[in-house]
């Protein structure tokens, strides 16, 4: 029985202290030294066994294996070497026939001191651990946000073809000395996001050096719809990359005021490139679309690239036009050329190991001429997946606008799953995007008898 108990204690100290990842930071030793306890005159006192280890039956043939000898080696060599001196608390007490007796003033003072030291040390260690985990949690959340946008970028790059002239305009801007932003604009579905993704991938090549790229596809993650959260995230990334100690402000005014200051930390050795896709996807809260937060003059070694719809209703593009009179600030996404369209369709067909009859391919190209937008081309191409080589002309018809093409897709889904389910499911998804609380959606869904 004695040996197994000794082994448990030994294992606890071995793994909890001697093999701990950082014992000097995470371990505390409250070391009590009782003078007079080792006197042979106390051997018969039953209280002694509560404070010291003995061999079974009080007999130990090997002095080196005596529990007290092993304990002395552990305390005076292994534990002292593994711990910081400020984490070792030593208390002196004198043995009495009753052992540690709180009724004795000296022992009471020792116990009070031990309790206070223990409480204070545990509080300090817990608070230090909380602070450390807050930093780790913040870093982890930033990492997740950056990775999500990086993966989205990688996905978009896979469908980019052509656009060489637009990418050249972006390269010229990045290489140039201008202290103004670059605004990429074009109709919905013209391929702005894909161009932004390709540009983000090529930034380091454009600059011929390593740089810090803060890339956000606005509206694609929970933290990228609010301008306040977007700017905080970018400031946190800048703080991490440039090893700053500046705290991130909590208030919206503090964030807007400090954002230009954070940008100014860019250096010649490590330039900073901010890329925000789809300003029109920002929530209007905090004057996001009025661009009160947008830097009017960029610091040295900073480039700022944004994209947006030109529509008046979103306010972003008209405001940018009013803020920046230099025509070099604006790049319009041109229509895809017929050669680009042919290359795109060929690549898609090869990738999917498909073919289209010549007349079917012509139907697709003719439809694109009616709506020369990459998004329309992709939706129409997806529609051709339903075609067969023997499909009749009446079965190989395409719409001529994005809206009609999407409506046709929804109609097909409604036929398969039922109009009620599709309409309500899409309605709830839309409400969810507008930040309707989850429990409200659950309550609404529970009152509907929907069957797939």
N, C-alpha and C positions, 0 to 999 in steps of 0.2 A: 504493500500500500504506500509506503513512504517513497519508494523509488518512482512509482508512476506519478505521484503528486509533484515530485521534484522535476520530473521530465516535463510536465505541463508548464510549470513556471519557467523552466529553461527555454522551452519553445516560444513562450510568449515574449520573453525578453529578446530572444534571438531574432524573431521576425518583426517584433514591434519596435525594436531599437537598433540592434546591430546590423540588420539587413534592410532597415527602412530606407526609402529613397532619399530622404533628407532629414536625418534624425536631429541635426543641429538646429533645425528650424521647427520641427514638428513634435519633439519630445521634451519632456520636463522630468527632472529627477528630484524627488523630495526625500532627502537622505537623513535618516534619524540615527544618531549615535548615542547608545545607552551605556554610560560608564558604570562599571561594577557588575554588569550582567554576566561576564565570563568567569566570575569567581566561583570556585568549586563549592563554596559554602552554600550556593543557591541551587545545587543540582537536584535536590529533592523537592524543591518548590514547584508545584504543578503549574504555576503561572509562567515559569521560564519557557515551557514548550510553546507558549503563545507568541513568543518574541524571537525564538532562535530555533534552528534546525539541528536535530541530533540523529545519529545513526540508530537503526533498530536496536532496541534493548539497551541503548546507551553504549554499544560496543562498536568500535571502528578500527579495523586492523590496519588500514592504510591511512596514515595521517594526511597524505596528499589528496585522498579522495574524501576526506571529512567535509561535510556540508559547509562548515564555517571556513575551511581553507578555500574551497571552491568559490564561496560567496565573496571572500576577501579579494580573490583574484579578479572576479567579475567586476566588483565595485571599483577597485583601485587601479585597474588597468583598462579593461575593455570599455566600461561605461564612461570613464573620464575621457578616454581618447575619442569616443564617438560623439560627445556632447559639447555644446558651448558652455563656458563657465557661468554665463548669466542665466542659464536654464537649470543650474544645479543649486538647490536650496538645502543647506545643512542645519540640523537642529541638534543641540546637545541636551541630554536628559540624564538624570541619575536614577539608578535602579532602586525600587522600593519593594517590599514584600508583596505588594498588590500590583506590581508592574507599573504601568502608566496610570496614575491616580489623579483624576481631575480635582479631587478635594484638596490636593496639595498645590499651593500657589504657584510653585515653579512649573509644575506639569500643566496647570491651567493656562499659564502664559504661553507655554510651548504649543499647546493645542490651538489656542486663539491665533497665534502667529501663523501656524501651519494652515489653518482654515482661511485666513486672510490672504496669505501668499498663494494658496491654491486657487482661490476665487479670482484674484487679480490676474494670475498667470493664464488661467483658462480663458478669461474674458479677452485678454490681449491676443492670445493665439487664435481664438475664434474670430475676432474682428479682423485680424490680419489675413486669415484664411478667406473670410467673406470678401475682403477687398481684392485679394488675389483672384478669386473666382469671378468677381465682377469684371475684372480686366480680361480674364480668359473668355468669359461669356461674350463680352463686347467684341473681342477679336474673332470669336467663333461666328457671331452673327454677321460681322463684316465679311468674313470669309465666305459664308453661305451666300450673301447677297452678290458678292463679286463673281462667285462661281456660277450662280444662276444666269447672270447676264453674259458671262463668257460662253456658257453652253448654248444659250439662245443665239449668240453671235455665230458660233460654230455651225449651228443648224441652218442659219440664214445664208452663210457663205456657200453652202452646198448647192444653192439654186441661183447663184449669180453668174450671168453670162454677159459679155459685152460691157457696156458702160465705161469704156476706156477713157473717153473724153472727160466724163465727170470725175473719175478717179484722178486724172491728170490735173484737173482744177484743184482738187483737194491736196494733191502732192505739192503743187505750186504754192498753195496757201501755207502749208505746214513748213515748207522750206523758206518761205519769204520772211521779211522783217516786220510785217504788219502787226500792229497791236489791236486789231479789231477782230471780231468773231467771224465765222463763216456760216452762212445760213443756206442749207440745202432745202429746196422747196419743190413741190409738185403735187399733182392731183392724187387723191386717194387711189392706191393700187398701182402707182407708177413705179414702185420699187425703191423708194427712199430708204426703207429699213435695210434692204439687202445691200444697197450701196454703202450705207453707214457701217454695216458689218464688215464688208470688204475693206473699207478704209481703215477701220480699227485694227484689222489684222495686219495691214501694210504700214501702219504708222512708223514703227521702228525702222523699216526699210526706207521710208520717205526721209526720215531724219538722219539716217546713217549712224545712229547711236541708240543706246539704251535710254528709255524714257518712261515716265509714269503715265499710264493711260487710265483715266477714270471713265469707264463706259457704262452708261445706263440706258436701257431700252424702256422708256417711260411707260408705265401702265402694265408691264409684263410680270411684275412681282408685287406683293402686298406693300412693300416699302417704296415703290417707285411711282406712286400716283400723287402723293402729297409733296409739294415742292419743299416743305420744311424737312421732311424725312429724307428726301433726295439730297438736299444740301448738307444735312448732318452726316449722311453716309459718305458723301464725297470728302467732307472735311475730316472725317475719321480715317478715311483711306490716306489722305494727304498726311495726316498726323502720323500714321503708322509708317508710311514709306519714307518720309523725311525725318523721322525720329524726333518729333516735336513733343514738348511737354505742355503746350497750351491746352487748356480745357475747352471742350465744346460747349458753347452757350446753350441754355435750356429754352429761353424765350425766342419767339420768332424774330423780334427786333434784333436780339443779340446775334442770332444766326445770320440774318441779312447784313448786319453791320460788319461782322467778322469774316464773312465769306471772302471778300477781296483780300483781306490780310492773309488768309490761309493760302490763297493763290500765289501771293508774293514770295512764298518759300521755295518756288521753283528755282533751279540753278542751271548754269550753262552745262554742267556735267550731267545733270539729270532734269531735262525739261519736263514740263507738265502739259498733258493734253486732256481736256475735258470734252467728252462726246455725249450729247444728250439727244436721243432719237425721239421724235414725235412729241414736241412741246404741246401739241393740241390734246394729248392724252392726259395732261396734268389736270388734277382737280382744280376748280377755280378758287378754292380756299387760299387765304393768305395772299391774294392778288397774284396768283401764280401766272395766269395768262396775261396779266397787265405788265408782267416782266419788271416789277419794281425791284426785284432781287437781281436782275441781270446786270453783270458788270459792264459799265460804259467804256472803260479803258482797261485793257489787259496789261498786267505787269510783264516785265521782261521774261523770256523763256516760257511763256504760257500761250497755248493755242486753245481756242474754244469753238467746237463744231456742234451745230444743232440742226435738226430737221423739223419741218412743220408743214402742215397743209396751208395753202394760200387763202383759204376761205375766210371771209370777214367775220363769220360767227364765232370763231375761236379766238379772235383778237390778237393772237401771237404774231402772225405775219405782218399785219398793218402796223402794229406797234414797233416791230423790228425795222420796218421801212422808215418809220418816223424817227427812230433813234439813230440809225446809221445811213447816211446819205451816200457813202462810197459804194459804187456799183460792184466793186470787187468783193463786197461782203456777201453777195448773193449768187447762188448757182442754181439754175433751174434744171430739173431732170428732163432730158429730151425723150421723145418717143423712141421705141425700139425700131431699129432699121429692119428691113425685110431679111437681110443676111443674118442679123442677130436672131430673129424669130426662127429661121430655118435651123440655125446652129442649136438653139435651145430645144426645139422639138426633136431634132436628131439625137441630142444627148439624152433627153428623157426616154425616148424609145429604146435606145441602146441599153441604158441603165436597167430598164424593166424588161428587156428582151422581148419587145413588142414590135409589131409592124402595123401600119395603117395602109389601106388601099389608097391608090393615088388620088381618086376622087374624094375619099374621106379626108385625106390630108389637106386637100384644096378647100373643103368645107371649113375646116378649122382655120386656115389662113384667111379665108374670106371673112369669117366672123371677126377675126382679130382686127381686120382693117376697119370694121365698123366701131370697134372700141379698142384702140391700140394701147392697152395697159397690161403690164405683166401679170397683175392679179387676175384680170379677165382671161388672159391666155392660160393661166394655171387652172382656173375653174373649168374652162372649156375643155382643156386637155383631160382633166379628171372625168369629165362627162364622156369622153370618147372611150374610156375604159369599159363602158357598158356596150360598146359597139362590137359586132362580129364582122368577119370578112363578108358574110352573106347578108348583112343587114340591108334592108331596102332604103332608098333615099328618104322616105318618110320617117324612118327610124334613126336617121343620122342628121337630125336638125339641131342647130345651136341657137341660143339667144344672142342678142346683139348688145346687151348692156350687162354690167355687173349685177345690178339689182334684180333684173329678170332671171339671170342665171342662178343667183342665190335663191330666189323664190321657187324656181323649178326644183332645186335641190331639196328645199323644205317640203314641197308638195310630195315629192317621192318618199321622204321620211314619214310624212303624215299618212300616206297610203299604207306603208308597212306597219307603223306602230299606232296609228290612230291620231286623229286631229287633236282631241282633248289632251292626251298625254304630251304630245310634242309642244303644243302651244303653252301649256302650263309649265312644263319642264324648262323650256327656253325662257319663259317669263321669270321663273324663280332664279335661274342662272343670271339673268340680267339684273334682277333685284339684288342678288348677292354681290355682283360687281359694284353696285352702287352703295355697298356697305350696309344693306339691311341686315339686322342682327340675326344670327343663326337660329336662336330660339324662336324668333318670330316666324322664320321660314318653316321650322319644324312644326310649329303650331298650325300654320296654314296648311302644310302638307297633310297633317294628321286629320284635318277636317274634310279632306278630299278623298273620295274613293276611286283612286286611279289604278287601272289595271293595264299592264303592258301586254 
